[in-house]
Amino acid sequence: MRHAFSYAWWPLLFAASAAAVAYGIQIGQPVLVFNVAYIALAIAIALLERAFPHEEAWLKNDGQVVPDIAHTLLNKGIAQVIVVLVTIMGVAELAAPQAGALWPEHLPFALQTILGLVIAEFGLYWKHRLAHEWPPLWRFHAVHHSVTRLWFLNTGRFHLVDTLTGLAVAMPVLLLLGAPKDIMIMVSAVTAIIGILTHSNVEMRCGVLSWVFNTPELHRWHHSKVLAEGNRNYGENLMLFDQLFGTYFNAARRPPVDIGIHQPMPKSFWGQLAIPFTRAPL
């Protein structure tokens, strides 16, 4: 039974959460419904991590709960809610009449969402790849990769600069193309949903889904200390550009339990915010 459930968790949780957000858009309450759906998803994953853990070792306290929560509140709260849902979404409504001709609004909502995900993914892929291969960006991205276990709570553990550079390469492109506000909200929501799923410590077998989506199976390799494994699977939501540019990796063996970076990272939240400006972790 446990084995069978492991194939069901990812598609079930993703579909239920995405459908809830789509319903929220339909009834004119996307932010409220997204918040409820995301909290419900986080609670479900937290319970599943205890009942069906991928790695028992990752259940142990790493002493980073407070910094993880602080990063999440700063990044998801300030950067994504205020910058994306308020600033960018407001501009999107003003820009839509002028730029809307570039966006195929005649397509079904689902196809527009897929198109939005693909367009946003191109920038997200290259930004993420540069954050690994270009030292000035790696300084900030290393804060995320310093985790020694994966679980739902460190989904939002990103340096604020890392988060803002990610926002800068995705949403503005959709905005310039005249994507409707609802599509931008849906793309943002799907990104948040897939993000928390990829970091979950739940035994999930995703099979062919891993050829299309960023799944926990793939993202565990991305956190490997071995560069040949860790500098792979850069896709935020989709694996399209990893497939195209040769960075897709999914070996027929178990991903490493020992993850992280080779240099020490300050244990405090404030130390982690400051470290990119004082030295570059490798």
C-alpha positions in Angstrom: 0.0 0.0 0.0 2.8 2.4 0.9 4.4 1.7 -2.5 1.1 2.4 -4.4 0.6 5.7 -2.4 4.1 6.9 -3.4 2.9 7.1 -7.0 -0.2 9.0 -6.1 1.0 11.8 -3.8 2.6 14.2 -6.3 -0.2 14.2 -9.0 -2.9 14.2 -6.3 -1.5 17.1 -4.3 -0.5 19.1 -7.4 -3.8 18.7 -9.2 -5.9 19.5 -6.1 -3.9 22.6 -5.2 -3.8 23.9 -8.8 -7.5 23.2 -9.3 -8.3 25.1 -6.1 -6.4 28.2 -7.3 -8.1 28.0 -10.7 -11.5 27.9 -8.9 -10.4 30.9 -6.8 -9.7 32.8 -10.0 -13.1 31.8 -11.4 -15.0 33.2 -8.4 -12.8 36.3 -8.1 -11.0 35.4 -5.0 -7.6 34.1 -6.2 -5.4 35.4 -3.4 -7.7 34.2 -0.6 -8.2 30.7 -2.2 -4.5 30.4 -3.0 -3.5 31.2 0.6 -6.0 28.6 1.9 -4.9 26.0 -0.6 -1.2 26.6 0.0 -1.6 26.3 3.8 -3.6 23.1 3.4 -0.9 21.8 1.1 1.8 22.6 3.6 -0.1 20.9 6.4 -0.7 17.8 4.2 3.0 17.6 3.3 4.1 18.1 6.9 1.9 15.1 8.0 3.0 13.0 5.1 6.7 13.7 5.9 6.1 12.0 9.2 4.0 9.1 7.9 5.8 8.4 4.6 9.3 10.0 4.8 11.8 9.7 2.0 14.8 10.0 4.3 14.4 9.2 8.0 17.6 11.2 8.7 15.9 14.3 7.3 13.3 14.2 10.1 16.0 15.2 12.6 16.2 18.8 13.7 19.0 20.6 11.9 18.8 23.7 14.1 17.6 25.8 11.1 13.9 26.1 11.8 14.0 29.7 12.8 16.2 30.9 9.9 14.1 28.8 7.5 10.9 30.5 8.7 12.5 33.9 8.7 13.7 33.5 5.1 10.2 32.3 4.0 8.4 35.2 5.7 10.8 37.7 4.1 10.9 36.3 0.7 7.4 34.9 0.2 5.8 37.6 2.2 7.5 40.7 1.1 9.0 39.9 -2.3 6.3 37.6 -3.8 3.1 38.8 -2.3 3.8 42.5 -2.4 6.0 42.7 -5.5 4.1 40.1 -7.6 0.5 40.2 -6.5 0.3 44.0 -5.8 2.8 45.9 -7.9 3.2 43.7 -11.0 -0.4 42.6 -11.1 -1.6 46.2 -10.9 0.6 47.2 -13.7 -0.6 44.2 -15.7 -4.1 45.5 -15.7 -3.0 48.9 -16.9 -0.8 47.4 -19.6 -3.2 44.7 -20.9 -5.2 46.9 -23.3 -2.0 48.1 -25.1 0.0 44.9 -25.0 -2.8 42.4 -25.1 -2.7 41.8 -28.8 0.6 39.9 -28.3 -1.1 37.4 -26.0 -3.4 34.7 -27.3 -6.3 35.4 -25.0 -8.6 33.3 -27.3 -7.0 30.1 -26.1 -8.5 28.1 -23.3 -7.3 29.1 -19.8 -5.3 25.8 -19.3 -3.4 26.4 -22.6 -2.7 30.0 -21.7 -1.3 28.8 -18.3 0.9 26.2 -20.0 2.2 28.9 -22.4 2.9 31.2 -19.5 4.8 28.5 -17.6 7.0 27.8 -20.6 7.8 31.5 -21.3 8.5 32.1 -17.6 10.6 29.0 -17.4 13.1 30.1 -20.0 14.2 33.0 -17.8 14.0 31.0 -14.6 16.1 28.2 -16.0 18.9 30.5 -17.1 18.8 32.6 -14.0 19.0 29.4 -11.9 21.8 28.0 -14.0 23.8 31.2 -13.8 23.3 31.2 -10.0 25.3 28.0 -10.0 27.9 28.8 -12.6 28.5 32.5 -12.0 30.1 33.2 -8.6 28.5 36.6 -8.0 25.0 35.0 -8.1 26.2 31.8 -6.4 27.1 34.0 -3.3 23.3 34.4 -2.7 22.0 31.1 -4.0 24.4 29.2 -1.7 22.2 30.2 1.2 19.5 27.9 -0.2 21.9 25.1 -1.0 23.4 25.1 2.5 20.5 23.1 3.8 21.5 19.7 5.1 18.0 18.2 4.7 15.0 18.8 2.5 11.6 19.3 4.0 8.6 21.5 3.4 9.8 24.3 5.7 12.9 25.2 3.8 11.1 25.7 0.5 11.3 29.4 1.1 14.9 29.5 2.3 16.3 31.9 -0.3 18.4 35.0 0.1 16.2 38.0 -0.7 18.5 39.0 -3.6 18.2 35.5 -5.0 14.4 35.8 -4.9 14.3 39.2 -6.5 16.5 38.3 -9.4 14.2 35.3 -10.0 11.2 37.5 -10.1 13.0 39.9 -12.5 13.5 37.3 -15.2 10.0 35.8 -15.2 7.0 38.0 -14.6 8.1 41.1 -16.5 8.3 39.0 -19.7 4.7 37.9 -19.3 3.8 41.5 -18.5 5.4 42.8 -21.7 3.6 40.2 -23.7 0.3 41.3 -22.3 -0.5 38.2 -20.3 -3.8 38.6 -18.3 -3.6 39.1 -14.6 -5.3 35.7 -14.0 -2.6 33.9 -16.0 0.2 35.7 -14.1 -1.5 34.7 -10.8 -1.9 31.1 -12.0 1.8 30.8 -13.1 2.9 32.3 -9.7 0.7 29.8 -7.9 1.9 26.8 -9.8 5.5 27.8 -9.1 4.7 28.0 -5.4 2.9 24.6 -5.4 5.7 22.8 -7.3 8.3 24.5 -5.2 6.9 23.1 -1.9 6.4 19.7 -3.5 10.0 19.5 -4.8 11.4 20.2 -1.3 9.2 17.8 0.5 10.6 14.8 2.4 7.8 12.5 1.3 8.4 9.2 -0.5 7.1 10.1 -4.0 7.7 8.1 -7.2 6.9 10.3 -10.1 7.8 8.1 -13.1 7.2 9.8 -16.5 6.1 13.0 -14.7 9.8 13.7 -14.0 10.4 14.0 -17.7 8.0 17.0 -17.8 7.9 18.6 -14.3 10.4 19.4 -11.6 9.7 16.7 -9.1 11.2 15.7 -5.7 13.0 12.8 -7.4 14.9 15.3 -9.6 15.4 18.1 -7.1 17.1 15.8 -4.6 19.8 15.3 -7.1 20.0 19.1 -7.5 21.0 19.4 -3.9 23.8 16.9 -4.1 27.3 18.0 -3.0 28.7 16.4 -6.1 28.8 19.1 -8.8 28.2 16.6 -11.6 24.8 15.9 -9.9 24.1 19.2 -8.2 24.7 21.4 -11.3 21.7 19.7 -13.0 17.9 20.0 -13.1 17.7 23.8 -13.1 14.0 23.9 -14.1 11.7 25.7 -11.6 8.5 24.1 -12.8 9.3 22.3 -16.1 12.2 20.2 -17.3 11.9 21.4 -20.9 15.0 23.5 -21.0 17.0 21.0 -19.0 16.1 18.5 -21.7 17.0 20.9 -24.5 20.3 22.1 -23.0 21.6 18.8 -21.6 21.3 19.5 -17.9 18.6 16.9 -17.1 19.8 14.3 -14.6 17.9 11.4 -13.1 20.2 8.4 -12.3 18.9 4.9 -11.6 20.0 5.0 -8.0 19.0 6.7 -4.8 19.9 10.4 -4.5 22.4 11.2 -1.7 21.2 11.8 1.8 24.3 14.0 2.6 23.4 17.3 0.9 24.6 20.9 1.3 27.7 22.9 0.3 31.3 22.4 1.2 31.9 25.7 3.0 30.3 26.6 6.3 27.2 28.8 6.4 26.3 31.1 9.4 23.6 29.5 11.5 21.7 32.7 12.2 19.2 34.3 9.8 21.1 37.7 9.9 24.4 36.0 9.3 23.0 34.3 6.3 21.7 37.6 4.9 25.1 39.1 5.4 27.5 36.4 4.2 27.1 36.9 0.4 28.4 40.5 0.9 31.5 39.4 2.8 32.6 36.2 1.0 31.5 33.9 -1.7 30.7 30.3 -0.6 31.9 27.7 -3.1 
